[in-house]
Amino acid sequence: MIGNVRDWLEAVPYSALAIPLRFAVAAVFWNSAMTKLANWDSALALFADEYKVPLIPPEVAAYVAVSIELTRPVLLVRWDHVIG
């Protein structure tokens, strides 16, 4: 029984699992960026009061965070990484 289940799971192609999981993670990054961009003043306050990133000003940290959150989803769902 367990051997049959294991064989069935091993027969599932990697891309069948990777594609929806990559889209799910990409959606989290994308939604976070959209939330920050929807209310930039709140995002700046969040970085100044809650995150308190050391060594760089909160404004710079907010721009860096949004830049990462906008570019990473694209890199996560590139087809050549998933399929090939």
N, CA, C and O atoms as a GROMACS GRO file, in nm:
protein
  336
    1MET      N    1   0.083  -0.120   0.000
    1MET     CA    2   0.000   0.000   0.000
    1MET      C    3   0.087   0.126   0.000
    1MET      O    4   0.071   0.213  -0.086
    2ILE      N    5   0.178   0.135   0.097
    2ILE     CA    6   0.263   0.253   0.105
    2ILE      C    7   0.355   0.260  -0.017
    2ILE      O    8   0.382   0.369  -0.068
    3GLY      N    9   0.401   0.147  -0.064
    3GLY     CA   10   0.484   0.144  -0.185
    3GLY      C   11   0.410   0.195  -0.306
    3GLY      O   12   0.467   0.264  -0.390
    4ASN      N   13   0.282   0.162  -0.316
    4ASN     CA   14   0.201   0.210  -0.428
    4ASN      C   15   0.184   0.361  -0.423
    4ASN      O   16   0.192   0.428  -0.526
    5VAL      N   17   0.160   0.414  -0.304
    5VAL     CA   18   0.144   0.559  -0.288
    5VAL      C   19   0.275   0.629  -0.322
    5VAL      O   20   0.276   0.732  -0.390
    6ARG      N   21   0.385   0.573  -0.274
    6ARG     CA   22   0.516   0.632  -0.303
    6ARG      C   23   0.544   0.630  -0.453
    6ARG      O   24   0.591   0.729  -0.508
    7ASP      N   25   0.516   0.521  -0.518
    7ASP     CA   26   0.535   0.512  -0.663
    7ASP      C   27   0.450   0.613  -0.737
    7ASP      O   28   0.495   0.674  -0.834
    8TRP      N   29   0.326   0.629  -0.692
    8TRP     CA   30   0.235   0.725  -0.756
    8TRP      C   31   0.288   0.867  -0.738
    8TRP      O   32   0.285   0.946  -0.832
    9LEU      N   33   0.336   0.901  -0.617
    9LEU     CA   34   0.389   1.035  -0.593
    9LEU      C   35   0.517   1.061  -0.672
    9LEU      O   36   0.539   1.172  -0.719
   10GLU      N   37   0.600   0.960  -0.686
   10GLU     CA   38   0.722   0.977  -0.764
   10GLU      C   39   0.693   0.992  -0.913
   10GLU      O   40   0.775   1.046  -0.987
   11ALA      N   41   0.578   0.946  -0.957
   11ALA     CA   42   0.540   0.959  -1.098
   11ALA      C   43   0.491   1.100  -1.132
   11ALA      O   44   0.483   1.137  -1.249
   12VAL      N   45   0.458   1.179  -1.031
   12VAL     CA   46   0.410   1.316  -1.055
   12VAL      C   47   0.528   1.400  -1.102
   12VAL      O   48   0.631   1.404  -1.034
   13PRO      N   49   0.515   1.466  -1.215
   13PRO     CA   50   0.625   1.548  -1.266
   13PRO      C   51   0.656   1.665  -1.170
   13PRO      O   52   0.567   1.720  -1.105
   14TYR      N   53   0.783   1.700  -1.165
   14TYR     CA   54   0.827   1.810  -1.079
   14TYR      C   55   0.753   1.939  -1.111
   14TYR      O   56   0.712   2.011  -1.019
   15SER      N   57   0.734   1.969  -1.237
   15SER     CA   58   0.668   2.095  -1.276
   15SER      C   59   0.523   2.101  -1.230
   15SER      O   60   0.471   2.210  -1.205
   16ALA      N   61   0.458   1.987  -1.218
   16ALA     CA   62   0.319   1.986  -1.171
   16ALA      C   63   0.310   2.033  -1.027
   16ALA      O   64   0.208   2.087  -0.986
   17LEU      N   65   0.415   2.013  -0.951
   17LEU     CA   66   0.419   2.061  -0.814
   17LEU      C   67   0.481   2.200  -0.804
   17LEU      O   68   0.434   2.284  -0.727
   18ALA      N   69   0.585   2.224  -0.881
   18ALA     CA   70   0.660   2.349  -0.869
   18ALA      C   71   0.581   2.470  -0.917
   18ALA      O   72   0.587   2.575  -0.854
   19ILE      N   73   0.508   2.456  -1.024
   19ILE     CA   74   0.439   2.572  -1.082
   19ILE      C   75   0.338   2.632  -0.984
   19ILE      O   76   0.346   2.752  -0.957
   20PRO      N   77   0.243   2.555  -0.929
   20PRO     CA   78   0.149   2.618  -0.836
   20PRO      C   79   0.216   2.669  -0.708
   20PRO      O   80   0.173   2.771  -0.654
   21LEU      N   81   0.318   2.601  -0.661
   21LEU     CA   82   0.386   2.648  -0.541
   21LEU      C   83   0.462   2.777  -0.567
   21LEU      O   84   0.462   2.867  -0.483
   22ARG      N   85   0.525   2.786  -0.681
   22ARG     CA   86   0.596   2.910  -0.716
   22ARG      C   87   0.498   3.026  -0.733
   22ARG      O   88   0.528   3.138  -0.690
   23PHE      N   89   0.382   3.002  -0.794
   23PHE     CA   90   0.283   3.108  -0.807
   23PHE      C   91   0.230   3.151  -0.671
   23PHE      O   92   0.204   3.270  -0.650
   24ALA      N   93   0.215   3.058  -0.580
   24ALA     CA   94   0.165   3.092  -0.445
   24ALA      C   95   0.264   3.182  -0.372
   24ALA      O   96   0.224   3.281  -0.310
   25VAL      N   97   0.391   3.148  -0.378
   25VAL     CA   98   0.493   3.231  -0.312
   25VAL      C   99   0.504   3.366  -0.382
   25VAL      O  100   0.516   3.469  -0.316
   26ALA      N  101   0.500   3.366  -0.514
   26ALA     CA  102   0.506   3.492  -0.589
   26ALA      C  103   0.389   3.583  -0.553
   26ALA      O  104   0.406   3.705  -0.545
   27ALA      N  105   0.272   3.527  -0.532
   27ALA     CA  106   0.155   3.608  -0.496
   27ALA      C  107   0.174   3.676  -0.362
   27ALA      O  108   0.128   3.789  -0.343
   28VAL      N  109   0.240   3.611  -0.269
   28VAL     CA  110   0.265   3.672  -0.139
   28VAL      C  111   0.355   3.794  -0.155
   28VAL      O  112   0.326   3.900  -0.100
   29PHE      N  113   0.464   3.780  -0.230
   29PHE     CA  114   0.552   3.894  -0.254
   29PHE      C  115   0.478   4.007  -0.326
   29PHE      O  116   0.487   4.123  -0.286
   30TRP      N  117   0.406   3.971  -0.430
   30TRP     CA  118   0.336   4.072  -0.511
   30TRP      C  119   0.233   4.148  -0.426
   30TRP      O  120   0.225   4.270  -0.433
   31ASN      N  121   0.154   4.077  -0.348
   31ASN     CA  122   0.052   4.141  -0.265
   31ASN      C  123   0.114   4.231  -0.159
   31ASN      O  124   0.058   4.336  -0.127
   32SER      N  125   0.227   4.191  -0.106
   32SER     CA  126   0.297   4.275  -0.010
   32SER      C  127   0.341   4.406  -0.073
   32SER      O  128   0.326   4.513  -0.013
   33ALA      N  129   0.396   4.399  -0.193
   33ALA     CA  130   0.437   4.520  -0.263
   33ALA      C  131   0.318   4.609  -0.296
   33ALA      O  132   0.325   4.731  -0.280
   34MET      N  133   0.210   4.550  -0.341
   34MET     CA  134   0.091   4.628  -0.374
   34MET      C  135   0.033   4.698  -0.251
   34MET      O  136  -0.017   4.810  -0.260
   35THR      N  137   0.040   4.632  -0.137
   35THR     CA  138  -0.010   4.692  -0.013
   35THR      C  139   0.075   4.813   0.024
   35THR      O  140   0.022   4.917   0.064
   36LYS      N  141   0.205   4.800   0.012
   36LYS     CA  142   0.293   4.913   0.042
   36LYS      C  143   0.272   5.028  -0.055
   36LYS      O  144   0.269   5.144  -0.015
   37LEU      N  145   0.257   4.996  -0.183
   37LEU     CA  146   0.238   5.102  -0.282
   37LEU      C  147   0.102   5.170  -0.271
   37LEU      O  148   0.088   5.287  -0.307
   38ALA      N  149   0.003   5.099  -0.221
   38ALA     CA  150  -0.131   5.157  -0.207
   38ALA      C  151  -0.132   5.269  -0.103
   38ALA      O  152  -0.209   5.364  -0.115
   39ASN      N  153  -0.048   5.256  -0.002
   39ASN     CA  154  -0.042   5.360   0.100
   39ASN      C  155   0.104   5.378   0.140
   39ASN      O  156   0.151   5.320   0.238
   40TRP      N  157   0.174   5.458   0.062
   40TRP     CA  158   0.318   5.474   0.080
   40TRP      C  159   0.352   5.537   0.215
   40TRP      O  160   0.453   5.501   0.275
   41ASP      N  161   0.270   5.631   0.262
   41ASP     CA  162   0.298   5.693   0.392
   41ASP      C  163   0.294   5.591   0.504
   41ASP      O  164   0.376   5.595   0.596
   42SER      N  165   0.200   5.500   0.499
   42SER     CA  166   0.194   5.393   0.600
   42SER      C  167   0.314   5.299   0.588
   42SER      O  168   0.366   5.252   0.689
   43ALA      N  169   0.355   5.273   0.466
   43ALA     CA  170   0.472   5.187   0.447
   43ALA      C  171   0.596   5.252   0.506
   43ALA      O  172   0.676   5.184   0.571
   44LEU      N  173   0.614   5.381   0.485
   44LEU     CA  174   0.728   5.451   0.543
   44LEU      C  175   0.722   5.451   0.694
   44LEU      O  176   0.824   5.432   0.761
   45ALA      N  177   0.603   5.471   0.749
   45ALA     CA  178   0.587   5.467   0.895
   45ALA      C  179   0.618   5.328   0.948
   45ALA      O  180   0.678   5.314   1.055
   46LEU      N  181   0.579   5.226   0.876
   46LEU     CA  182   0.607   5.089   0.916
   46LEU      C  183   0.757   5.064   0.923
   46LEU      O  184   0.805   5.004   1.019
   47PHE      N  185   0.830   5.110   0.823
   47PHE     CA  186   0.975   5.091   0.824
   47PHE      C  187   1.042   5.176   0.929
   47PHE      O  188   1.145   5.135   0.985
   48ALA      N  189   0.988   5.292   0.958
   48ALA     CA  190   1.048   5.381   1.059
   48ALA      C  191   1.019   5.334   1.201
   48ALA      O  192   1.106   5.340   1.288
   49ASP      N  193   0.896   5.286   1.226
   49ASP     CA  194   0.854   5.256   1.363
   49ASP      C  195   0.860   5.109   1.400
   49ASP      O  196   0.894   5.075   1.513
   50GLU      N  197   0.828   5.022   1.307
   50GLU     CA  198   0.819   4.879   1.340
   50GLU      C  199   0.944   4.802   1.302
   50GLU      O  200   1.001   4.730   1.385
   51TYR      N  201   0.989   4.816   1.178
   51TYR     CA  202   1.101   4.735   1.130
   51TYR      C  203   1.234   4.785   1.183
   51TYR      O  204   1.321   4.705   1.218
   52LYS      N  205   1.252   4.918   1.188
   52LYS     CA  206   1.375   4.981   1.238
   52LYS      C  207   1.500   4.915   1.180
   52LYS      O  208   1.584   4.864   1.254
   53VAL      N  209   1.509   4.918   1.049
   53VAL     CA  210   1.623   4.858   0.979
   53VAL      C  211   1.750   4.936   1.013
   53VAL      O  212   1.752   5.058   0.999
   54PRO      N  213   1.855   4.867   1.058
   54PRO     CA  214   1.977   4.939   1.092
   54PRO      C  215   2.057   4.980   0.968
   54PRO      O  216   2.045   4.918   0.863
   55LEU      N  217   2.135   5.081   0.983
   55LEU     CA  218   2.234   5.128   0.886
   55LEU      C  219   2.179   5.204   0.766
   55LEU      O  220   2.254   5.278   0.702
   56ILE      N  221   2.052   5.191   0.733
   56ILE     CA  222   1.997   5.267   0.620
   56ILE      C  223   1.870   5.337   0.665
   56ILE      O  224   1.800   5.288   0.753
   57PRO      N  225   1.841   5.452   0.605
   57PRO     CA  226   1.720   5.524   0.642
   57PRO      C  227   1.594   5.444   0.605
   57PRO      O  228   1.596   5.362   0.513
   58PRO      N  229   1.485   5.467   0.678
   58PRO     CA  230   1.361   5.392   0.650
   58PRO      C  231   1.310   5.410   0.508
   58PRO      O  232   1.254   5.317   0.450
   59GLU      N  233   1.329   5.528   0.449
   59GLU     CA  234   1.283   5.552   0.312
   59GLU      C  235   1.357   5.462   0.213
   59GLU      O  236   1.297   5.405   0.123
   60VAL      N  237   1.487   5.450   0.232
   60VAL     CA  238   1.568   5.365   0.144
   60VAL      C  239   1.527   5.219   0.163
   60VAL      O  240   1.513   5.145   0.066
   61ALA      N  241   1.509   5.178   0.288
   61ALA     CA  242   1.468   5.041   0.316
   61ALA      C  243   1.333   5.009   0.252
   61ALA      O  244   1.313   4.899   0.200
   62ALA      N  245   1.241   5.105   0.256
   62ALA     CA  246   1.110   5.083   0.195
   62ALA      C  247   1.122   5.068   0.043
   62ALA      O  248   1.059   4.980  -0.016
   63TYR      N  249   1.201   5.152  -0.020
   63TYR     CA  250   1.220   5.140  -0.165
   63TYR      C  251   1.286   5.008  -0.202
   63TYR      O  252   1.247   4.944  -0.300
   64VAL      N  253   1.386   4.967  -0.125
   64VAL     CA  254   1.453   4.840  -0.152
   64VAL      C  255   1.356   4.724  -0.136
   64VAL      O  256   1.352   4.634  -0.220
   65ALA      N  257   1.277   4.727  -0.028
   65ALA     CA  258   1.181   4.619  -0.004
   65ALA      C  259   1.079   4.608  -0.116
   65ALA      O  260   1.051   4.498  -0.164
   66VAL      N  261   1.024   4.720  -0.158
   66VAL     CA  262   0.924   4.717  -0.265
   66VAL      C  263   0.988   4.672  -0.396
   66VAL      O  264   0.925   4.599  -0.473
   67SER      N  265   1.110   4.716  -0.422
   67SER     CA  266   1.178   4.672  -0.544
   67SER      C  267   1.197   4.521  -0.545
   67SER      O  268   1.175   4.456  -0.647
   68ILE      N  269   1.238   4.466  -0.432
   68ILE     CA  270   1.255   4.321  -0.423
   68ILE      C  271   1.120   4.250  -0.438
   68ILE      O  272   1.110   4.149  -0.508
   69GLU      N  273   1.018   4.303  -0.371
   69GLU     CA  274   0.887   4.239  -0.376
   69GLU      C  275   0.822   4.246  -0.514
   69GLU      O  276   0.734   4.166  -0.545
   70LEU      N  277   0.864   4.340  -0.596
   70LEU     CA  278   0.811   4.348  -0.733
   70LEU      C  279   0.890   4.264  -0.833
   70LEU      O  280   0.835   4.219  -0.933
   71THR      N  281   1.018   4.242  -0.806
   71THR     CA  282   1.100   4.166  -0.901
   71THR      C  283   1.104   4.017  -0.871
   71THR      O  284   1.113   3.937  -0.964
   72ARG      N  285   1.098   3.978  -0.747
   72ARG     CA  286   1.109   3.836  -0.713
   72ARG      C  287   0.996   3.750  -0.770
   72ARG      O  288   1.022   3.638  -0.812
   73PRO      N  289   0.873   3.797  -0.773
   73PRO     CA  290   0.768   3.713  -0.834
   73PRO      C  291   0.798   3.678  -0.979
   73PRO      O  292   0.769   3.567  -1.023
   74VAL      N  293   0.853   3.773  -1.052
   74VAL     CA  294   0.887   3.746  -1.191
   74VAL      C  295   0.993   3.637  -1.200
   74VAL      O  296   0.984   3.548  -1.284
   75LEU      N  297   1.092   3.645  -1.113
   75LEU     CA  298   1.198   3.544  -1.114
   75LEU      C  299   1.147   3.408  -1.067
   75LEU      O  300   1.195   3.305  -1.114
   76LEU      N  301   1.052   3.408  -0.976
   76LEU     CA  302   0.999   3.281  -0.925
   76LEU      C  303   0.920   3.204  -1.029
   76LEU      O  304   0.923   3.080  -1.029
   77VAL      N  305   0.851   3.273  -1.116
   77VAL     CA  306   0.761   3.203  -1.208
   77VAL      C  307   0.817   3.194  -1.350
   77VAL      O  308   0.744   3.160  -1.444
   78ARG      N  309   0.944   3.225  -1.367
   78ARG     CA  310   1.004   3.206  -1.500
   78ARG      C  311   0.996   3.060  -1.538
   78ARG      O  312   1.039   2.973  -1.462
   79TRP      N  313   0.943   3.033  -1.656
   79TRP     CA  314   0.919   2.894  -1.698
   79TRP      C  315   1.046   2.812  -1.715
   79TRP      O  316   1.046   2.692  -1.688
   80ASP      N  317   1.154   2.875  -1.760
   80ASP     CA  318   1.275   2.797  -1.784
   80ASP      C  319   1.335   2.743  -1.654
   80ASP      O  320   1.405   2.642  -1.656
   81HIS      N  321   1.307   2.808  -1.542
   81HIS     CA  322   1.353   2.755  -1.413
   81HIS      C  323   1.266   2.641  -1.366
   81HIS      O  324   1.314   2.549  -1.299
   82VAL      N  325   1.139   2.646  -1.399
   82VAL     CA  326   1.045   2.545  -1.352
   82VAL      C  327   1.054   2.419  -1.436
   82VAL      O  328   1.061   2.308  -1.383
   83ILE      N  329   1.055   2.434  -1.567
   83ILE     CA  330   1.047   2.319  -1.656
   83ILE      C  331   1.186   2.264  -1.689
   83ILE      O  332   1.208   2.143  -1.682
   84GLY      N  333   1.278   2.352  -1.723
   84GLY     CA  334   1.407   2.302  -1.768
   84GLY      C  335   1.509   2.320  -1.667
   84GLY      O  336   1.624   2.284  -1.688
   0.00000   0.00000   0.00000
